[in-house]
Amino acid sequence: MKIGTIILAAGASTRMGGEPKQLLHYKGQSLMRRISETALATQAGPVVVVLGANRERIVPELAGLPLTLVDNAAWQTGMASSLKTGLAALYITHKDIDAVMVLLTDQPLVSVGLLLHMLDTYVNNDKGIIACRYDDQLGVPVLFDRNYIEQMLQLEGDKGAKWIIVKHRQDCIEVPFEAGAIDLDSKRDVELFAQAQLGTIP
């Protein structure tokens, strides 16, 4: 199977005071570089990174990686536009993809093992959505069968992957990922995570 991966990295990190969270470091790597290398390590198919705000600062973090960078000029309108931008970039060049995985940059504990487990779950079951469960909710990382691409392309505003998961709960398999609750959205999130990790994020 060929699985396309979209990494959403277009946001302005407003709750971080404008400092791009994509450039925060964990275990010697920026979160941007880390999630990109993690996605590539699955060797499942093409990887697309959607950029918007702070593009000039983020691009150098991806130097030398075999992935596609696309710009979302409408990143300020919400997550839907970034998701659609990534899907368009994937589908134009890889119409034969079987499914799409969606990742964010601000979940530092996403691992290759988790993504491979999600891929294996998809291959060995007949459900169209594989979503992670944490904090009593389902969310990203998430994998959608290609049958959902049309619905994803119709999303607007702040409606993202979670909206489709909820709408099609009966076609979804849950993968436990409690560490998914750790997402670095604000300076306070970073402080708490740094304390828990003995200061590995400066």
Salt bridges, closest charged atoms under 4 A:
GLU19 OE2 - ARG57 NH2 3.06
GLU37 OE2 - ARG33 NE 2.80
ASP71 OD1 - ARG55 NE 2.56
ASP96 OD2 - LYS2 NZ 3.13
ASP106 OD2 - LYS21 NZ 2.94
GLU156 OE2 - LYS84 NZ 3.35
GLU174 OE1 - ARG133 NE 2.69
GLU174 OE2 - ARG169 NH2 2.20
ASP185 OD2 - ARG15 NH1 3.65
ASP185 OD1 - LYS21 NZ 2.49
GLU191 OE1 - ARG188 NH1 3.27
